[in-house]
Amino acid sequence: MKLVGRYLSPFTRRVAITLELLDMPYENEPINAWQNLEDVRRANPVGRIPALVLDDGDVLFDSSAIIDHLDEMAGPDKALTPRSGAERRRVMRLTVAALGIMEKAAAARYELVMRPADTRHQPWLEHNLGQVHSGLAWLDRQVEGPWMTGEALTQADVTTVVLYDFLRLFEESGVSADTVPAIDALARLAGKMPAFSRTHPAAQ
Ligand SMILES: N[C@@H](CCC(=O)N[C@@H](CS)C(=O)NCC(=O)O)C(=O)O
């Protein structure tokens, strides 16, 4: 399989970590949706990363749809999101919360990096960062320890740690270890695993 997208994109990195945790071989094409738009569009007509090219040539896009397919391939015992019931609802709720915060963080970052400084709309930037902080504070309170839902690592941990690592690199977000101590502990634990360390944006 080929994963299209660089790991600075948290959406791409959550797919990469999932592939690694599920022991699925893949190669990475570390391209950027801004600088390599035509290449990205060949894989995803919307021109966004990630896209996953399967061994039979079929292409999947949108990180959640890709991850759902990988879980299905892995089977119910290995899947990172439980297949049914209360456990599934719990993991899904935490995962989509982290994903929603990721979208708000991306919106805030775009306001800073895509616009000429004199056209930035400060209220919109603050609105998005406010959502990042309120969502993250809630997520921090959900951590049971050592992982989000207790003893087993799930997709909620993958997505939360990827989000946190992204926010730490995005200094203007104002997110630090002090603001979310439980998530910081989670990220430290995850950072010891090759799936997380090998895909860290700083390592690419
Ligand atoms: N919902 C999508 C979001 C993907 C996304 O926003 N990717 C960004 C990179 S972090 C991108 O390709 N942005 C370029 C653009 O939207 O034009 C997913 O989960 O895969």
The ligand as an SDF file (V2000), in Angstrom:
LIG
                    3D

 20 19  0  0  0  0  0  0  0  0999 V2000
  -11.2750   15.1810    6.6970 N   0  0  0  0  0  0  0  0  0  0  0  0
  -10.0150   15.0130    6.0310 C   0  0  0  0  0  0  0  0  0  0  0  0
   -9.1420   16.2450    6.2540 C   0  0  0  0  0  0  0  0  0  0  0  0
   -7.8480   16.1840    5.4460 C   0  0  0  0  0  0  0  0  0  0  0  0
   -7.1360   17.5380    5.4120 C   0  0  0  0  0  0  0  0  0  0  0  0
   -7.6690   18.5740    5.8180 O   0  0  0  0  0  0  0  0  0  0  0  0
   -5.9000   17.5150    4.9080 N   0  0  0  0  0  0  0  0  0  0  0  0
   -5.1560   18.7430    4.7610 C   0  0  0  0  0  0  0  0  0  0  0  0
   -3.7020   18.5750    5.2130 C   0  0  0  0  0  0  0  0  0  0  0  0
   -3.6110   18.5380    6.9690 S   0  0  0  0  0  0  0  0  0  0  0  0
   -5.1010   19.1320    3.2990 C   0  0  0  0  0  0  0  0  0  0  0  0
   -4.8940   18.2990    2.4400 O   0  0  0  0  0  0  0  0  0  0  0  0
   -5.3090   20.4220    3.0360 N   0  0  0  0  0  0  0  0  0  0  0  0
   -5.2540   20.9680    1.7210 C   0  0  0  0  0  0  0  0  0  0  0  0
   -6.5460   21.6000    1.3420 C   0  0  0  0  0  0  0  0  0  0  0  0
   -7.5580   21.4130    2.0590 O   0  0  0  0  0  0  0  0  0  0  0  0
   -6.5600   22.2680    0.3270 O   0  0  0  0  0  0  0  0  0  0  0  0
   -9.3180   13.7420    6.5600 C   0  0  0  0  0  0  0  0  0  0  0  0
   -9.6300   13.3310    7.6920 O   0  0  0  0  0  0  0  0  0  0  0  0
   -8.5170   13.1470    5.8260 O   0  0  0  0  0  0  0  0  0  0  0  0
  1  2  1  0
  2  3  1  0
  2 18  1  0
  3  4  1  0
  4  5  1  0
  5  6  2  0
  5  7  1  0
  7  8  1  0
  8  9  1  0
  8 11  1  0
  9 10  1  0
 11 12  2  0
 11 13  1  0
 13 14  1  0
 14 15  1  0
 15 16  2  0
 15 17  1  0
 18 19  2  0
 18 20  1  0
M  END
$$$$
